[in-house]
Amino acid sequence: MAEEGTDNPEAIRAAMAERPVEDFFARNGSIREDGRMVHDMYLARVKTPEESENEWDVYEILATIPAEEAYRPLSESQCKLVNN
């Protein structure tokens, strides 16, 4: 990463884990110790054609599932980086 001034994978991984992930795909995202990127997930319902106001209006978000509830807990990870 240019910001880190290195191409050392351990340094880059540590820097990535410190930064939040906020983009069009992932809200409230982060990279855990086991390397998994977790983020909020959404429960959505597809709208009927009558409910849609335009061609991109196709989903109704019913609930937001927080990242810590949407993914397996770190304590249950089988990754050797965290559970030896």
N, C-alpha and C positions, 0 to 999 in steps of 0.2 A: 504494500500500500504506500502510495506516495507520501501520505501524511505521516506515516511512521518512519519513513526514511530507510526502510529495510525490506528485504524479501525473505527474511527468516520466518518460516511458517509458524513457529511457536509464538513469536512476537506479534505476528499478524492475527493469529487466532485469539490471543489475549486482548488485543485492541478491538477486535470485532465483538468479543463477548462484553466489553464495557459499553458499547454503543447500542442505543435502542434502535429497533427496526420499525419505521413508520413509512409505508408507501401505499400504493394503490392496492397491493395484494395483501399486505399484512399490517394490521393495526395492533398497537400494544405488543410488538414483537421483541424477542430477545433470544440470544443464543445461550443455552445452558452449558453447564460443566461437561455434560456428556456429548456436546456438539449438536444437539437437536435444536432447531430453531422453532420456537413456539410462539403462537400469536392467537388473538381472539378469533373465534369462529362464529358463524352466523347460522341461525335456523331461519330458512326462508320458505315462502310459499309462492308458487307461480301464480300470477294474476290471470284472470280470464281476459279475453280480448276486450270485453266490455269495460273492465276495470282499468285497463291501460290507457294512459293519456297520450302516449307517443310510442314509437317503435322500440325505445330503450327502457320503457317503463314496464318491466316484465316481472319483477319480484317485489314481494312485501317482506321486509325483515320482521320476523316475529320475536326473535330474541338474540341477544349477544351472549355467547358463552365465553367467559374469561379464559385466557390462555392457561392459567393454572388448573382449570377444571376440564379443559378440552383435550389435554394430553396426559399420558401416563405420568405419574409423579416421578421425580428424579430418584426418589428412594426405591422405586421399582425398576429402574433402568438396569439393563444387563451390560451396559458399557463398562469395559475394563478401566476406563479413565477415572471412573468414580466408584466402582464396586469391584474391588479385587478379591 
